[in-house]
């Protein structure tokens, strides 16, 4: 199974450089940098630093989203980095997140908006013209075709990934059933579009902790898991995935969640345990255990059709330890 890490330059530039070098040295296939101006430094400057600190890993935004940058700006930025790295770039796009809030838009783009953006960026990267906001762009020569991935969790975005893109990045956790449903949705969409479903890579995105015990690992990423339960289950589609007996606890989590608390073992992590929501959260977006347990689960995820797994590195966690631990676990698969 391939490995990816999502590393952001937030406060400590030295730590960012060190983590990129570590992941690259350990053989990580992809290093992603978040497009999160609300909490981290500028995406393409960060990717340029990552390009200087890495030798073999593919680099990518993980992810960027419509409306912060015109498709031409995105295409020329990633193409410039592709030139700088000798062809080590891909582009991952998504439909929401803090970027859209920063520029005053709704948190989530519509499926049509994301489809239009993917289509426009692809056209520009391929050296053609795109129709954007009522205008036709000029064809450019300093652009390069490259793999385009889409972050997808909902049915519409999973279908989009299968129909149009080279790969999908979807949240995964300890529930293999959830993962299998998503893989099936992408493959079905690819087949209906007349594409080879096996040609579409499917990567998982997860909060991962590899410690001596699963309880210790759960505690390390508890704040990140609490955030997912409090913020990601409000849409009708996601609400349907919550077991009826846990709906009351989820609603309580949403009421009491503190958006400013990201500490290991802090109030949000304790609340997740108090409400009995740890297993629900792990099923959605967490992979925890010792190296052997994580390796066993990675093998099961690979059997569902996953190409690789991205480790998100939450604030205040042992990020270097996670990068090393996941590499160790993957070596045991």
N, C-alpha and C positions, 0 to 999 in steps of 0.2 A: 504494500500500500504506500502511495506517495504521501509526503508530509508537507504541510505548509504552516507558517507562523504569521500572525498579524501583529506587527510591531509599530508603535507610534512614537514619534518624537514629541513628547508632551512637556516635560520639565528639564530632564537631564540629557543633554546631547551625548555625553560620554556613554551613558547607559544605552542609549539608542544605538550608537555605533557598536558597542560591545555585543549587544544582542543580535544585531545583523551579522556581525562576524562569526558569532557562535553558531547561529542557525546555518549559515553558509558552510562553516567548517564541518558541521555534523551531517552534512549532506541533505539538508532540507531542499525540496524541489522548488518551492515557491515561497517568497517572502512578500506579504501584503502590507500596505500602509493605508490606514484609514483616512478618509476625507472628512475630517471632523474639526472644523475651525472653531467650534465652541470649546474644545478642550485640548487641541494639539496644533502644532505649527503646520504651515502650508504643505499640502499634499506633494506637489511636484518638487518643491525644495527638499522635502524629506526623502522622496524617492531618489533624488540626485545624490544625497548623502549615502543612501543605501547602495546605490550603484557604485560609489567609490569604495565602500566597505565590503563588497561581495565579489565573488569570482565566478560562481557557477549557477547560483539560484536564479530562477526566473523571478522578475519583480512585477508587481501589479498594484494599482489602487485596489483597496479592499474595503469598501467599494466607493466609486464616485457616482453621482446621481444627476439627473436632469436639472437644468435651470441655474445652477451655479456658474456653469461655463457653456458657451456656445459649442456645438459639436465640432466646429473647426478648431477651437482652442483645445479641446480635449484631444482631438486627433493629432494635432501638431505637437502637443506636449508629450504624449506617449511615443510618438514617432521619433522625436528628438532623443528621448531616453533609450529607445531601441537602437539608435545610431551610437549613442554613448556607450551602451553595454555590449555592443556587438551582437544584438539580436536576442536579448534576454528579457523582453517585455511581453506582457499580455495586458488586457484591459477588462476589468470587472466592473459592471454597472449595476446599480440597484435603484429602487423606486422611492426610498424614503430616508429617514434618519434626521440627525441634528442639522445637517447642511440645509435642508429645506426650511427648517424653523428659523435658522440664522438669517435667511433672506426673506423671511416673512410669509412664506407659502405654507400650505397645509402640510402636515408631516409625511403624507404618502402621495406619490404621483399615481395617476390612474394607469391602468394597463395600457391604454392607448398612448398616453404620453411616454411611457417607458418604451413601448414598441417603436414609436416615431424616433426617439432618441437613438436607440440601438441601430435602427435602419439608417439614420443620417450619419452617425459616426462610422458605420461600416462602409458606406458609400464614399466618404471622404478618405478613409484609410486605404481604400482600394483605388484611389486616384480619380474618382469620379466627382460628380456634383450632387449636392443634397438640397432638397427643398425645405427650408427652415423659416418659420414665422412669415411665410408668404414670399420669401426671396430664394433665389437659386444661388448657391455658393459657386465659386470658381474651383475648377479642378486644380489640385496642388501637386507639385513634384516631390517635395520634401515630406512625404508621408509614406508609411509602410504598412502593408497588410499584416495583421497579427491576430491571434486568437481573441475572441470576445466572449466573455462569460457574463452571466446574469445571476444576481442574487435572487433566489426564489423560494418562497414558502407557501404562498397562496396558489390555488388552482390556476388562475390566469397567468401568473408569472412562471409557474412550472411549465405550462403549455408553451409560453413564449420561448422559454429556453430550449425546449425540444424542437420547436419549429424553426428557430432562426439562429441560434448561437452555437458556439463550439463547446460550451460547457455551462453547467449550473452549479452554484454554491448554495446549499440549503442547510438550515440548522438541523443538527443531529444530536442525539443523546443516547441514553441507555435503552431506549425503546426501539428495538429492531423493526417492530411492526410499523411505526411511524415512518421510518426510513424507507422500508420496502414500498409503502404506498406512494411516497414521493418519487422514488426511482421508477415505479410503474407508470406514474403520470407523465414523466418526462419521456420515457420510451414510447408510450402510446402516442404522444403528440408528434414525436419525430417520425414514427411510422405513418401517421396520417398525412404528414407533410411530404411524404415520399423520400425521407432521409433514412440513412442507416442508423438505427437507434444506438448501436454500439459505438458510433463515432462521436457521440455527445458525452463528454466527460461529466461525471457527477461527483462533486466534492462536498464533504460535510464541513460545517462550521460549528465549533463547540468550545465551551469552557472546559478545559482539561486540567486535571491535577493528578500527578503521580507521586504518591507518598507511601509511607510504610504501611498505613492502613487506609481503608476506604473512609472511615470516619474522619481521619485527619485530612484526607483529600477533600471530602465534602465541606469541611469547615473552611478550607482555604478559599473556595470559590462560592461560599454561601451568599455573599453580598451580590455577586454577579447573577446567581440563580434567582435571588429574590427580585432583582430588577426585571428579569424576564417574566416572572409570574405576575408582578405588579403592573407591568406596562404592555405586555404583548398579548394578553388574552382578552382584550376588550372588544375586538371585532366579532361579528356574529360567527364568522368561520372558525375563529380560534376558540370562541366560547363553546362551540359544539364539541371540542376535543376534551373539555373538562368533565370528568366523571361527576354525575349529579350530586353524589355525597360530598364532593369537595367544593361545590360552587359557593357555599357560604364562607368557607375559609379563604377562597380566592377573593371574594368581595371584601372580606376583612383585610386581606393583604393590600388590596388596592386603596383602601381607606387609610391605612396606617403607615404605608410605605413612605420613607424619608428619602427624597431624591438626592439629598446631600451626603448621605451616609454610604460610603463604599469600603469601610474598614473590615478587615478580616475579623470575624467574630463580633461584629458590631450589631446595632439594633436590628437592622434589616435581616441579617443572617440569623439572629436569634428568633426573630418573628417568624421566619420561614419554618424553623424547627418547631416553634410553639404551635403553629397552625397545622402541623402535619403535612407540609407541602414539599418536603425535600425530594421524595420519590417522584412526584409529579414534575418538579423542575428538572431533575436529572433525566427523566424520560424525554423531555423536550430538548434540552441544550447542555447537558453535562455528561462528561465521561470521567470517572474517578476510580481510584483503586491503587494497588501496588503495581509494579511493572508487569507482573505476570497476569494480573486481572485485566489491566488495560490492554495488554497484548491479545488476550483471549477475546475481548470485546471488539478490538480492531479487526480481528479475523472474521468475526461474525458480520460486522459492517461491510467488509470487503465482499463477503458472500452475497450480500443483498444487491451488489452492483456498484458500490462506491469506488471511485478512482483514488481518492485521497481524503485527508482530513486536515483542516486548518485549526490550529490552536489559537484561540483568542487569549490574550494575556491581560487579565484585569488589573486595574490599579491596585497597588499595595500587596499583590501576591508575589511569590517567589518566581519571577519571570524566567530567569536563567535556569532555575531548577526545573521549571515546566518544560523548557526547550530541551534540556538534557534528558529528563524523564521520559518524554514522549519518544525521543530518538531511541532510548534504550528499549522501551516497550515495543516499538515498531521492529526493532531488530530481532525480537522474539517471535514475531508472527510467522 
